Amino acid sequence: MKKKIIIGLLMVSALSFGATNNNLENMKNMYKSNQKMSYTTQMINNLTEGQKIELAKLRKEKKKLIIKKV
């Protein structure tokens, strides 16, 4: 009975350690993603009105292509 309890506790501790490591990776990925989004937003803000309109057209075309593929 003691062996089963010890094995169970070891499994719980191993799983909790793994979850912590995975959480750290998720946090790093979220930080990188936020940096990319802020850079993209800055780039879009520096576009002229004509460039913004062209970008909107391209996004609509891309969205239509994605919907057709699905």
KOLVO-927182 format. One line per field, with one value per residue: residue number from 1; residue in one letter; z negated, x, y negated of N, C-alpha, C in turn. Coordinates in Angstrom, 3 decimals. Each point is the difference from the previous one (the first is absolute). Layout:
<nodes>
num = [NUM | ...]
residuo = [A | ...]
nup = [Z | ...]
neast = [X | ...]
nnorth = [Y | ...]
caup = [Z | ...]
caeast = [X | ...]
canorth = [Y | ...]
cup = [Z | ...]
ceast = [X | ...]
cnorth = [Y | ...]
</nodes>
This chain:
<nodes>
num = [1 | 2 | 3 | 4 | 5 | 6 | 7 | 8 | 9 | 10 | 11 | 12 | 13 | 14 | 15 | 16 | 17 | 18 | 19 | 20 | 21 | 22 | 23 | 24 | 25 | 26 | 27 | 28 | 29 | 30 | 31 | 32 | 33 | 34 | 35 | 36 | 37 | 38 | 39 | 40 | 41 | 42 | 43 | 44 | 45 | 46 | 47 | 48 | 49 | 50 | 51 | 52 | 53 | 54 | 55 | 56 | 57 | 58 | 59 | 60 | 61 | 62 | 63 | 64 | 65 | 66 | 67 | 68 | 69 | 70]
residuo = [M | K | K | K | I | I | I | G | L | L | M | V | S | A | L | S | F | G | A | T | N | N | N | L | E | N | M | K | N | M | Y | K | S | N | Q | K | M | S | Y | T | T | Q | M | I | N | N | L | T | E | G | Q | K | I | E | L | A | K | L | R | K | E | K | K | K | L | I | I | K | K | V]
nup = [0.000 | -0.783 | 0.720 | -0.048 | -1.265 | -0.189 | 0.727 | -0.634 | -1.120 | 0.390 | 0.369 | -1.112 | -0.675 | 0.711 | -0.118 | -1.258 | -0.034 | 0.695 | -0.751 | -0.986 | 0.485 | 0.272 | -1.191 | -0.361 | 0.751 | -0.510 | -1.165 | 0.325 | 0.468 | -1.073 | -0.701 | 0.682 | -0.158 | -1.249 | -0.007 | 0.664 | -0.812 | -1.012 | 0.500 | 0.231 | -1.175 | -0.432 | 0.691 | -0.416 | -1.174 | 0.501 | 0.395 | 1.294 | 0.263 | 1.107 | -0.748 | -0.898 | 1.006 | 0.592 | -1.192 | -0.157 | 1.253 | -0.242 | -1.147 | 0.682 | 0.958 | -0.928 | -0.626 | 1.205 | 0.252 | -1.215 | 0.163 | 1.227 | -0.620 | -0.919]
neast = [0.828 | 1.075 | 0.324 | -1.273 | 0.022 | 1.174 | -0.381 | -1.153 | 0.678 | 0.816 | -1.076 | -0.617 | 1.116 | 0.152 | -1.297 | 0.080 | 1.141 | -0.533 | -1.060 | 0.850 | 0.745 | -1.092 | -0.388 | 1.247 | -0.061 | -1.202 | 0.528 | 1.079 | -0.797 | -0.757 | 1.134 | 0.511 | -1.162 | -0.010 | 1.289 | -0.319 | -1.058 | 0.757 | 0.956 | -0.901 | -0.513 | 1.247 | 0.240 | -1.156 | 0.320 | 1.137 | -1.031 | 0.043 | -0.971 | 0.661 | 1.083 | -0.672 | -0.508 | 1.188 | 0.469 | -1.030 | 0.232 | 1.292 | -0.335 | -0.890 | 0.912 | 0.885 | -0.904 | -0.319 | 1.315 | 0.157 | -1.082 | 0.477 | 1.169 | -0.714]
nnorth = [1.194 | 0.025 | 1.087 | 0.341 | -0.353 | 0.580 | 1.039 | -0.057 | -0.215 | 0.959 | 0.673 | -0.350 | 0.233 | 1.128 | 0.242 | -0.357 | 0.654 | 0.979 | -0.170 | -0.143 | 0.972 | 0.668 | -0.391 | 0.238 | 1.094 | 0.216 | -0.338 | 0.720 | 0.962 | -0.220 | -0.094 | 1.027 | 0.599 | -0.460 | 0.353 | 1.118 | 0.129 | -0.404 | 0.801 | 0.959 | -0.277 | -0.097 | 1.118 | 0.513 | -0.490 | 0.491 | 0.766 | -0.302 | -0.877 | -0.283 | 0.031 | -0.735 | -0.717 | -0.060 | -0.261 | -0.815 | -0.406 | -0.036 | -0.567 | -0.759 | -0.190 | -0.225 | -0.753 | -0.504 | -0.075 | -0.464 | -0.781 | -0.258 | -0.091 | -0.636]
caup = [0.000 | -0.068 | 1.309 | 0.888 | -0.389 | 0.420 | 1.460 | 0.336 | -0.286 | 0.995 | 1.258 | -0.133 | 0.010 | 1.352 | 0.851 | -0.336 | 0.506 | 1.446 | 0.281 | -0.239 | 1.110 | 1.155 | -0.234 | 0.282 | 1.452 | 0.487 | -0.341 | 0.913 | 1.320 | -0.038 | -0.004 | 1.362 | 0.841 | -0.292 | 0.600 | 1.441 | 0.253 | -0.194 | 1.126 | 1.156 | -0.198 | 0.284 | 1.447 | 0.623 | -0.313 | 0.817 | 1.401 | 0.518 | 0.143 | 1.159 | -0.382 | -0.923 | 0.808 | 0.727 | -0.991 | -0.318 | 1.146 | -0.027 | -1.108 | 0.398 | 0.980 | -0.725 | -0.784 | 0.931 | 0.394 | -1.149 | -0.137 | 1.099 | -0.291 | -1.088]
caeast = [-0.828 | 0.898 | 0.630 | -0.976 | -0.105 | 1.243 | -0.021 | -1.008 | 0.545 | 1.033 | -0.667 | -0.589 | 1.070 | 0.556 | -0.963 | -0.040 | 1.236 | -0.174 | -0.957 | 0.673 | 0.906 | -0.829 | -0.549 | 1.058 | 0.116 | -1.159 | 0.205 | 1.010 | -0.612 | -0.928 | 0.797 | 0.504 | -1.146 | -0.370 | 1.004 | -0.247 | -1.223 | 0.237 | 0.824 | -0.888 | -0.877 | 0.796 | 0.203 | -1.264 | -0.244 | 0.872 | -0.398 | -0.872 | -1.386 | -0.065 | 0.609 | -0.924 | -1.106 | 0.540 | 0.190 | -1.334 | -0.411 | 0.782 | -0.492 | -1.283 | 0.284 | 0.599 | -1.072 | -0.820 | 0.747 | 0.026 | -1.345 | -0.177 | 0.794 | -0.634]
canorth = [-1.194 | -1.154 | -0.153 | -0.622 | -1.410 | -0.655 | -0.078 | -1.007 | -1.329 | -0.267 | -0.325 | -1.335 | -0.999 | -0.049 | -0.687 | -1.427 | -0.587 | -0.118 | -1.066 | -1.278 | -0.242 | -0.327 | -1.328 | -0.966 | -0.083 | -0.753 | -1.406 | -0.526 | -0.123 | -1.118 | -1.224 | -0.181 | -0.333 | -1.390 | -0.866 | -0.033 | -0.768 | -1.428 | -0.439 | -0.060 | -1.158 | -1.189 | -0.066 | -0.390 | -1.406 | -0.835 | 0.074 | -1.055 | 0.448 | 0.888 | 1.276 | 0.666 | 0.525 | 1.158 | 1.065 | 0.513 | 0.814 | 1.236 | 0.827 | 0.566 | 1.052 | 1.126 | 0.618 | 0.761 | 1.196 | 0.915 | 0.580 | 0.955 | 1.197 | 0.751]
cup = [0.000 | 1.358 | 0.974 | -0.298 | 0.480 | 1.513 | 0.457 | -0.232 | 0.991 | 1.343 | -0.026 | 0.062 | 1.393 | 0.935 | -0.292 | 0.484 | 1.507 | 0.372 | -0.198 | 1.158 | 1.245 | -0.137 | 0.290 | 1.502 | 0.586 | -0.279 | 0.933 | 1.385 | 0.053 | 0.052 | 1.400 | 0.933 | -0.212 | 0.605 | 1.495 | 0.317 | -0.157 | 1.134 | 1.251 | -0.094 | 0.299 | 1.493 | 0.700 | -0.255 | 0.863 | 1.481 | 0.393 | 0.135 | 1.171 | -0.307 | -0.944 | 0.757 | 0.754 | -0.933 | -0.373 | 1.135 | -0.014 | -1.109 | 0.345 | 0.988 | -0.687 | -0.798 | 0.890 | 0.417 | -1.117 | -0.151 | 1.091 | -0.276 | -1.062 | 0.495]
ceast = [0.874 | 0.651 | -0.937 | -0.133 | 1.226 | 0.030 | -1.005 | 0.512 | 1.095 | -0.614 | -0.597 | 1.084 | 0.608 | -0.940 | -0.044 | 1.261 | -0.108 | -0.945 | 0.635 | 0.906 | -0.779 | -0.576 | 1.042 | 0.183 | -1.157 | 0.159 | 1.019 | -0.596 | -0.975 | 0.748 | 0.517 | -1.124 | -0.419 | 0.994 | -0.231 | -1.221 | 0.241 | 0.852 | -0.858 | -0.918 | 0.743 | 0.222 | -1.267 | -0.286 | 0.841 | -0.352 | -0.841 | -1.409 | -0.151 | 0.562 | -0.911 | -1.181 | 0.449 | 0.196 | -1.343 | -0.514 | 0.720 | -0.482 | -1.335 | 0.196 | 0.562 | -1.066 | -0.900 | 0.694 | 0.021 | -1.353 | -0.235 | 0.765 | -0.629 | -1.260]
cnorth = [-1.260 | -0.252 | -0.709 | -1.491 | -0.769 | -0.153 | -1.054 | -1.410 | -0.376 | -0.382 | -1.403 | -1.075 | -0.125 | -0.751 | -1.495 | -0.700 | -0.210 | -1.120 | -1.368 | -0.340 | -0.398 | -1.402 | -1.074 | -0.177 | -0.799 | -1.486 | -0.638 | -0.224 | -1.167 | -1.324 | -0.294 | -0.429 | -1.448 | -0.968 | -0.128 | -0.839 | -1.487 | -0.553 | -0.158 | -1.205 | -1.286 | -0.168 | -0.493 | -1.475 | -0.933 | 0.026 | -1.207 | 0.562 | 0.968 | 1.383 | 0.776 | 0.613 | 1.247 | 1.196 | 0.627 | 0.887 | 1.354 | 0.934 | 0.650 | 1.147 | 1.242 | 0.749 | 0.849 | 1.284 | 1.034 | 0.688 | 1.036 | 1.295 | 0.860 | 0.595]
</nodes>
